[in-house]
Amino acid sequence: MKIMMLAGNKSSSHLVYQKINQTFPISTVVMEDSLSKKGMLKRRRKRLGLRTVVGQVLFQLVCLPILKRAARDRTQQIIRKEALDVAPIPDAAIQRVSSINDEETIAAIQLEAPDLVLVCGTRIISKQVLEATEAPFVNIHAGITPYYRGSHGGYWALVKQDKRNCGVTVHYIDTGIDTGSIIAQEKIVVTSKDNFVTYPYLQLAKGIQLLERFLLENKTEAITPKIADKDKKGDVFYHPTLFQYLHFRKRLKVK
């Protein structure tokens, strides 16, 4: 199976590449540049409103550094237990583009002619890119779809007191936001040592296991995807604001 990867320049992309590439060599990685902070804030403001964006920025400036320090030992414990490799993707394997939706990406896909396109940490992929090949696009989503689409699905499931749906989904990508056909899902086990920072590590580790299982099975026979309930699209979640985080932590003890 010939696998190529579309990736954002994020730690999750590097972790997925290093783990999967050990058993299933990835032929090339098309990596998009990070969106500028100004551009990101402008897009969020248009979609969510100024008040929400200010609250999200305050959360990232005030809470996130504290949570990262508190989770340092637990994060390293997860990395060691799951044998995750934090080394960056080798530069020789990367083709860099401004956006994953550039014509360069389409050209790279058509030149590579992959059997499968693995996606990790990119912005929403355009219809034009998805139609550049007959190969399926597969993603690890940090949440149980269709109920927790968007960002930080594990955290929001805990906020909703929905531990049953605190987990991860491996799914095919379509033109919607985390609405593609489901390949596999599994919940994560959260301990008292975990917080907002470590939930994604737990989800990623479990998601990689599901992805490896899919790739192993797909070597011998095609996988029949599970179809998400189209009548239950769920909500699209975003980063919490400072006020949301402090409120839910105090009232619900969700870290």
WOZIKA-V206384 format. One record per residue. N is the residue number from 1. RES is the residue in one small letter. PHI is phi as a letter, one per 40 degrees, with the letter a starting at -180 (none if undefined). Layout:
BEGIN
n: <N;N>
res: <RES;RES>
phi: <PHI;PHI>
END
This chain:
BEGIN
n: <1;2;3;4;5;6;7;8;9;10;11;12;13;14;15;16;17;18;19;20;21;22;23;24;25;26;27;28;29;30;31;32;33;34;35;36;37;38;39;40;41;42;43;44;45;46;47;48;49;50;51;52;53;54;55;56;57;58;59;60;61;62;63;64;65;66;67;68;69;70;71;72;73;74;75;76;77;78;79;80;81;82;83;84;85;86;87;88;89;90;91;92;93;94;95;96;97;98;99;100;101;102;103;104;105;106;107;108;109;110;111;112;113;114;115;116;117;118;119;120;121;122;123;124;125;126;127;128;129;130;131;132;133;134;135;136;137;138;139;140;141;142;143;144;145;146;147;148;149;150;151;152;153;154;155;156;157;158;159;160;161;162;163;164;165;166;167;168;169;170;171;172;173;174;175;176;177;178;179;180;181;182;183;184;185;186;187;188;189;190;191;192;193;194;195;196;197;198;199;200;201;202;203;204;205;206;207;208;209;210;211;212;213;214;215;216;217;218;219;220;221;222;223;224;225;226;227;228;229;230;231;232;233;234;235;236;237;238;239;240;241;242;243;244;245;246;247;248;249;250;251;252;253;254;255>
res: <m;k;i;m;m;l;a;g;n;k;s;s;s;h;l;v;y;q;k;i;n;q;t;f;p;i;s;t;v;v;m;e;d;s;l;s;k;k;g;m;l;k;r;r;r;k;r;l;g;l;r;t;v;v;g;q;v;l;f;q;l;v;c;l;p;i;l;k;r;a;a;r;d;r;t;q;q;i;i;r;k;e;a;l;d;v;a;p;i;p;d;a;a;i;q;r;v;s;s;i;n;d;e;e;t;i;a;a;i;q;l;e;a;p;d;l;v;l;v;c;g;t;r;i;i;s;k;q;v;l;e;a;t;e;a;p;f;v;n;i;h;a;g;i;t;p;y;y;r;g;s;h;g;g;y;w;a;l;v;k;q;d;k;r;n;c;g;v;t;v;h;y;i;d;t;g;i;d;t;g;s;i;i;a;q;e;k;i;v;v;t;s;k;d;n;f;v;t;y;p;y;l;q;l;a;k;g;i;q;l;l;e;r;f;l;l;e;n;k;t;e;a;i;t;p;k;i;a;d;k;d;k;k;g;d;v;f;y;h;p;t;l;f;q;y;l;h;f;r;k;r;l;k;v;k>
phi: <none;c;b;b;b;b;a;c;c;b;d;c;c;c;c;c;d;c;c;c;c;c;b;b;d;c;c;a;b;c;b;c;c;c;c;c;d;c;c;c;c;c;c;c;c;c;c;b;g;c;c;c;c;c;c;c;c;c;c;c;c;c;c;d;c;c;c;c;c;c;c;d;c;c;c;c;c;c;d;c;c;c;f;c;b;c;c;c;c;d;d;c;c;b;b;c;b;c;b;c;c;c;c;c;c;c;c;c;c;c;c;c;f;c;c;a;b;c;b;a;g;c;c;d;c;c;c;c;c;c;c;c;a;c;c;c;b;b;b;c;b;c;i;c;c;c;c;b;c;g;b;f;c;c;d;c;c;c;c;c;f;b;c;c;b;c;a;a;b;b;a;c;c;b;c;c;c;f;b;c;d;c;c;a;a;a;c;b;b;b;b;c;c;c;a;d;c;c;d;c;c;c;c;c;c;c;c;c;c;c;c;c;c;c;c;c;c;c;c;b;a;c;c;c;c;c;c;c;c;c;c;b;c;g;b;c;b;b;c;c;c;d;c;c;c;c;c;c;c;c;c;b;g;c;c>
END
